[in-house]
Amino acid sequence: MSWRRELKPVNLLLLAGIAFLLVAIIRIWWGGGGDMPFQGPAAKGPEMPTAPILRDQQPLSAFSAVAAKNLFSQDRSSSTASVAKVQDSLEGRQLLGTMLIGETRAAIIGGKLGAGGKGKADIEAVYLGEEWNGFKVFEISNDSVTFLGKEGRKTLKFPE
């Protein structure tokens, strides 16, 4: 009996395929190929968003007002008490308009002029039920606004 085998074309194709796989494994293992193997979307990884620069680009001298008015200073509490005064007076105020839209009721109130009657007047919008200058807005009708205060009810009407 002869142990000689015949090389059939199928066997030659299988040997060629095994040789190509062996060459590819060697190139990947030692990195000598220069070509990167195929990387699908899963091998890429998630995209990392870029964050904006958090540090301000202004010089420190631009913040001198912040340093001069220290938020945590002991003296700060006494100076702010005089600023936050409640007026408790409707003197010099005028009703400029009312808005009744569905359930929403609002009034536009004009304030006092600046020192000596010069400057712009304060104009504010008040809504039904809110606190405003020490008063609670009790009622807003077509031609007046009623406030509740310490001295009772006060009504502000359109100027005549």
C-alpha positions as CSV (number, residue, x, y, z in Angstrom):
1,M,0.0,0.0,0.0
2,S,1.2,3.4,-0.8
3,W,0.8,6.2,1.6
4,R,1.0,8.8,-1.0
5,R,-1.9,11.2,-1.1
6,E,-3.1,13.1,-4.1
7,L,-3.4,16.8,-3.9
8,K,-6.8,17.7,-5.0
9,P,-7.8,21.3,-5.8
10,V,-10.0,21.5,-2.7
11,N,-7.1,20.6,-0.5
12,L,-5.0,23.3,-2.2
13,L,-7.6,25.9,-1.5
14,L,-7.8,25.0,2.2
15,L,-4.0,25.2,2.5
16,A,-4.0,28.6,0.9
17,G,-6.7,29.9,3.2
18,I,-4.9,28.6,6.3
19,A,-1.7,30.4,5.0
20,F,-3.5,33.7,4.6
21,L,-5.1,33.4,8.1
22,L,-1.6,32.7,9.6
23,V,-0.1,35.7,7.8
24,A,-3.0,38.0,9.0
25,I,-2.6,36.7,12.6
26,I,1.1,37.4,12.6
27,R,0.6,41.0,11.2
28,I,-2.0,41.8,13.9
29,W,0.0,40.2,16.7
30,W,3.3,41.9,16.0
31,G,1.8,45.0,14.4
32,G,4.1,44.8,11.4
33,G,1.4,45.3,8.8
34,G,0.7,49.0,9.1
35,D,-2.9,48.4,8.1
36,M,-5.4,48.5,10.8
37,P,-7.9,45.7,10.7
38,F,-11.6,46.5,10.2
39,Q,-13.1,48.3,13.2
40,G,-16.8,48.4,13.3
41,P,-18.9,50.9,15.2
42,A,-18.8,48.9,18.4
43,A,-15.0,49.1,18.4
44,K,-15.0,52.8,18.1
45,G,-16.5,53.6,21.5
46,P,-18.9,56.4,22.6
47,E,-18.2,60.0,21.4
48,M,-17.0,62.2,24.2
49,P,-18.5,65.7,24.2
50,T,-16.2,68.6,24.5
51,A,-16.7,70.8,27.6
52,P,-16.4,74.6,27.5
53,I,-13.6,76.3,29.3
54,L,-14.9,77.0,32.8
55,R,-12.2,79.5,33.8
56,D,-13.1,83.1,33.0
57,Q,-10.7,84.9,30.7
58,Q,-11.0,88.3,32.4
59,P,-8.2,89.6,34.7
60,L,-8.7,89.5,38.4
61,S,-8.8,93.3,38.6
62,A,-12.2,93.2,36.8
63,F,-13.7,91.7,39.9
64,S,-12.6,94.4,42.3
65,A,-16.3,95.4,43.0
66,V,-17.0,91.9,44.2
67,A,-14.1,91.9,46.5
68,A,-15.0,95.3,47.9
69,K,-18.6,94.2,48.7
70,N,-17.9,91.0,50.5
71,L,-20.9,88.8,50.7
72,F,-19.9,87.3,54.0
73,S,-18.9,90.5,55.7
74,Q,-20.5,91.3,59.2
75,D,-21.1,94.9,58.1
76,R,-23.1,93.9,55.1
77,S,-26.3,93.0,57.1
78,S,-26.7,96.5,58.5
79,S,-26.3,98.3,55.2
80,T,-28.9,96.2,53.4
81,A,-31.6,96.7,56.0
82,S,-31.9,100.4,55.0
83,V,-32.3,99.5,51.3
84,A,-35.2,97.0,51.7
85,K,-37.8,99.4,53.0
86,V,-41.5,98.6,52.6
87,Q,-43.4,101.7,51.4
88,D,-46.8,100.9,52.9
89,S,-48.2,103.9,51.0
90,L,-50.0,104.3,47.8
91,E,-49.3,108.0,47.8
92,G,-48.2,109.2,44.4
93,R,-49.2,106.0,42.7
94,Q,-51.6,105.9,39.7
95,L,-53.5,103.1,38.1
96,L,-52.5,103.1,34.5
97,G,-54.3,100.0,33.3
98,T,-56.0,96.7,34.1
99,M,-55.9,93.4,32.2
100,L,-58.6,90.7,32.7
101,I,-57.7,87.7,30.5
102,G,-59.7,84.6,31.5
103,E,-58.7,83.8,35.1
104,T,-55.6,86.0,35.0
105,R,-56.0,89.5,36.4
106,A,-53.2,92.1,36.4
107,A,-52.9,95.8,36.9
108,I,-50.3,98.3,35.7
109,I,-49.3,100.9,38.3
110,G,-47.3,104.0,37.7
111,G,-45.0,105.2,40.5
112,K,-43.6,108.4,41.8
113,L,-41.2,110.4,39.7
114,G,-37.5,110.7,40.6
115,A,-36.1,113.5,42.9
116,G,-37.6,116.9,42.1
117,G,-40.2,115.5,39.7
118,K,-37.5,114.7,37.1
119,G,-36.6,111.3,35.7
120,K,-38.7,108.3,34.7
121,A,-41.6,107.0,36.8
122,D,-41.6,103.4,38.0
123,I,-44.1,101.3,36.2
124,E,-44.9,97.9,37.7
125,A,-47.4,95.1,37.0
126,V,-49.1,93.5,39.9
127,Y,-51.2,90.3,39.9
128,L,-54.2,89.3,41.9
129,G,-53.2,87.7,45.2
130,E,-49.5,88.8,45.2
131,E,-47.7,90.9,47.8
132,W,-46.6,94.4,46.6
133,N,-45.0,97.2,48.7
134,G,-46.5,95.9,51.9
135,F,-50.0,95.4,50.5
136,K,-51.8,92.3,49.2
137,V,-53.5,92.7,45.9
138,F,-57.1,91.8,47.0
139,E,-59.2,92.7,43.9
140,I,-58.7,93.9,40.3
141,S,-61.7,95.1,38.4
142,N,-62.2,97.0,35.2
143,D,-61.6,100.4,36.7
144,S,-59.8,99.9,40.1
145,V,-57.4,97.8,42.2
146,T,-58.1,97.1,45.9
147,F,-55.2,96.4,48.3
148,L,-55.3,95.0,51.8
149,G,-52.7,96.6,54.2
150,K,-52.2,97.2,57.9
151,E,-54.7,100.1,57.9
152,G,-57.3,98.1,56.0
153,R,-58.5,98.3,52.4
154,K,-57.2,100.9,50.0
155,T,-58.5,101.4,46.5
156,L,-56.5,102.8,43.6
157,K,-58.6,104.1,40.6
158,F,-57.8,105.6,37.3
159,P,-56.8,109.3,37.4
160,E,-59.6,111.6,36.3
